[in-house]
Amino acid sequence: MSTPRPYRIAGAVKVHDPAALPVFARLIGDGRLDGVQVYVRGTLTSGDHRTLEGYAALGTRCVVHAPHHKDGLNPVEPTAPGDLTPAEGAARLEAGITASIEAADLLGADWIVAHGGCLVRHTPAQGLAAMAAFLEDWPDPRLVLENMPAISGGLHFLGTSAEELLALGGGRVQGYCLDLAHLYVASNYFGWEYAAALAAFEPLPVVFHHLSNSPAGSVRDRHIPLDAPDSGVPFEHAMAWIRAHPANTTCLEYKDAGGGLYEAQLAAFDALYRQHAPR
């Protein structure tokens, strides 16, 4: 009889990558995954519906990841990026959150992970006000907010620290998603001490984790393998956090689900967990 895992582990897929479904079906069927996070973008197509129904049929715990800022959800400044008109920004925002809620309903998802997004013309204060309006308009109890890198593609993001993320939620969300790699690259950008930045999340109702890796010293989120030679994320702290929060699922996030990547990364995660967070 196999020994139960001392952690809950999931993998991330994109709804517009139907080829990932059989890969995850096998991993879930083999008992190697405890859940799946499905990223959606824009309005759901008939093909997206079929893919979502396929994941729902696996009988595993599901989470939806709402669209990123470029794919339809940038609540802190709906007209960015892209210099949209207010009407265009509102329409894009509505399409993105509507698709997320529809997908969550189809999957019976526990959570909808969302980013606050990027600021182009808005000040942080304006971004917080826009986020508050968004959460008032879309008070879905499954919405959880994820901490962000400081920068990406020349854009600056809101919600990088525990304090900033808590302000974004404004008492209107029931939980938060802690991305341990985002926190690493944000710490590098701002000059934070990682362990202290991580400890600041302890008072927040963190309900879900993301994990990947970035090169040592990087200020950009790279989603490289956990066992990459140029590994930067301080796993001694990340794994200690995961061990201390065993009820939360940790989702490995990579750009591609093929080529045996997730099989290898599940083994790499297990080795790192047992090295840095032994029983």
Secondary structure as UniProt FT lines:
FT   STRAND          8..14
FT   TURN            15..16
FT   TURN            18..19
FT   HELIX           20..29
FT   TURN            30..31
FT   STRAND          35..39
FT   HELIX           46..56
FT   TURN            57..59
FT   STRAND          61..65
FT   TURN            69..72
FT   TURN            75..76
FT   TURN            78..83
FT   HELIX           86..107
FT   STRAND          111..115
FT   STRAND          118..119
FT   HELIX           124..137
FT   TURN            141..142
FT   STRAND          143..146
FT   STRAND          151..152
FT   TURN            153..154
FT   STRAND          155..157
FT   HELIX           162..169
FT   TURN            170..171
FT   STRAND          175..179
FT   HELIX           180..190
FT   HELIX           194..199
FT   TURN            200..203
FT   STRAND          206..211
FT   TURN            216..217
FT   TURN            226..227
FT   TURN            229..230
FT   HELIX           235..244
FT   TURN            246..247
FT   STRAND          249..252
FT   TURN            259..260
FT   HELIX           261..276
//
